[in-house]
Amino acid sequence: MNDYLGKLIKYPLNLDKTIDHFVDYLLGGNTLSTDVVQHINLKKGVFFTLLPESITEKQLYEFSYGGVLPQLPQKEIERFSNFQPTPTLDIQLAEFVSEFIRAGNDNSAIFAHTIAKPTNIHIGVEGGLMSFYKDEVYYIFQEGYPSVDVLADCIFISGRGWHFLCILTENMPKIGSTMFEEDFKTIYEKARYIIIGAYDNEGYIFWQKEIEEITQ
């Protein structure tokens, strides 16, 4: 799938060149995003991204700019001018999240839908629990093994607008349809990966907690 991308490479990202952008991005989101900055020491982890092997170092750190993926051909749409689809790594991220969830019985994925409100209609995601905190909407995957297609759908829906956030946790207690401050505290304690949107919605930046932090 998405063979046009060619081989993807895991690129380590320099902490000093990445952390300021990562923090600024998080501060533009909802409660889960902004509180991450206060409750998780991002310096006790590593940053990386997944991009094609043809990427340059200059492009690697231009987190707000696109053009890092091969462009898709235009599509002709009746009654409209030609449409240029935006290439993304949504499927690859869905595969990453799926593998993480399947690796442990208590592994979870939490997605923030920054622009949705609980009163909106048609915002549910098949296979995921929709959970509310005040007027904020989150999608929680804690039970079963969601398919890559379901996760890709969630990534697309929750990534609409200017902000995308997914946190992958280990040994996470169950979250209900209403979220409380204690749930957020547990998410910060159990977080293994924090994933944000980057490269003008073409790709993602990953933060991974250091192994020694996990085993302490």
N, C-alpha and C positions, 0 to 999 in steps of 0.2 A: 504494500500500500504506500502511496506517495513515492513511487520509485523515481520520479523526476528529481527528487531531492539528492539522490546519490547517497554516499556514505556520510553519516553524521558522526561528528567527533565530540567527545566530552572535553571542553576547554576549561581548565582551572582559571579562575579570575582572581587577580590581585586584590587583596582585601582593601588596601588603601585607595585603590582606583574604583572600587565598587561600593563600599559601604555608605558613602554619603548619598549616592543616587538611590540606593536601596531604602535608606531611612526616609528620604524625601518622598519617595513613592508611597511608602506605607502611611506616612502622615496625611496623605490625601485620601485615605479610605475611611471605613467606618470604625466601630469600636474595636473589633478584632484586629484590624490593621494598626490603628494608632497605639493600642496598648502593647502590641508586640515590641515596639521600640522601648517601652518602659520596663517590660518584664523579662525580656530575653536579651542576654548579652551576645550580640551578633559577632563580637570579636572572638568568641569562643566557638568558632565554627569556620567552615570553608565555603566559598562561593564558586559556582561553576555554571556553565551553560552548555547547551547542545546546539551545534550549528554545522553546516557543511564544511568539508575539509578545505574548501577554497577561500574561506574567510580570511581577511587580513587583520592584523593586530589593531589597526586604526578602527576598523568596523567593530571589532570585538568590544570596545569600550564606548562606542557611540550608542548607548542604551536607548536613546529616544528616537533613533532613526531606523528606518526600514531598509529594504534593499539587500538584506542579508541572505535571502532565500531566492532560488531561481524563480523568475516571474512566470505566472501562468498565462496562457494565451487568452486573448479577449474572447468574450462570448457575445454573440449577436442575439439581442432580445427584441422581439417585435414591439414596435411603437416606442422603443427607447433607443438612445444612442448606445454604442458598444459598451459593454460592461467589462471592467478589468478586475477579475477576482483577486483577492489578497491571499497570497500563500501563507500558511501557518504551520506550526508544529503541534496542533491540537491533538492529532491522532497519536503522535509520539509521546506527548505528555500523558494522554489517557493510558497508553501502554505502561508508562512508568508508574502511574498511580495504581493501576490494576495489579502490577507485579508486587508493589509494596503492600497492598491490602492482602493479597494472597499469601504473603510471606509469614503472617502471624495472625492468630485468631482474634487478637485484640487490637490489631492495626486499624486505624481509621483515617478518613479523609474529610476535611471540613472546607467547604467552599463559601466564600462571601459573595452575595449578589448585591453589589453596592448601590445600584439604582432602583432596586425593587422595594416595594412596601407590602406589608402583610395583606393589605386590602386589594392589591392587584390581582387580576384573574389570569389564568393560563401561565403561571410561573412555576408550577410543579415540575419535578424531574422524576421520570420513571426509575424506581429502584432506590431512590434516595429519600431520606426523611427531610422534610422542610421544617426548619426550626426557627422560631422568632425570638428576638431580643428587643424589647420596646418596639420601634418601628423598623427594625432591621431584619433582613432575610438571610438565612444560611441553609446550605444543603449539607447533610451529614450522611456519610456512608460508613456504617459500623457493622452491619449484619449481612451475611451472604457474600457473594463475590460478583460485584457488578461487572457487566461486560465492558469491553473497550468502547463499543458504540454508545452505551449509556453514559459512560464517563466523558466521552467526547462531546455528547450532547450537553452535559452539565457544564463543561468547560466553555462551550460556545455561549450558553445562556448566561452564565455568571460573569462572563468576560465582556458582555456588552457594556458600552460606555467607556469610561476612561480608566477603569481600575480592574485588575484581576488579582485575587489572592486565594491560594490553597495552602492549607497546613496539614501535613501528614504526621500523625501521632502514633505512639506505641503504648500498649497497656492502658488504653483509654477507657474509663468507665462509660456506661451508656448515657447518651444525652437524649432528653425528651423533646417534645414539640415546642416547649418553651425553654429558652436558655436563661441561666442565671449567672451572676458574677462568679460563683464557685466553678461553673463549667469553664469559663474563660481562664481562670487561674490554673485549672487542671490542664487545659490545652497548652498553655505556655510551659508548664512543667514537663509535659509529655511530648512536646514537639520534637520531631526528628528532622523534618524538612519544612522550609518555608519557600513557597514558589510565587513569584510575582511576574506580571507581564512585562515585556521589554521589546525593543526593536520595532516600535510602531505596530505592536500586536502581532508581529510575525513569530516571535519566540518568547523565551522565558529565562529568568535568572533564578537559580536554585541556591538556597542556603542550607547547609547540612551541619547538624550538631556534631562536634568532634566526638570520636569514639570514647576517649577517656572521660568526657563529660557524662556520657551515657552509663558507663560502667561504675561510676563513683557511687 
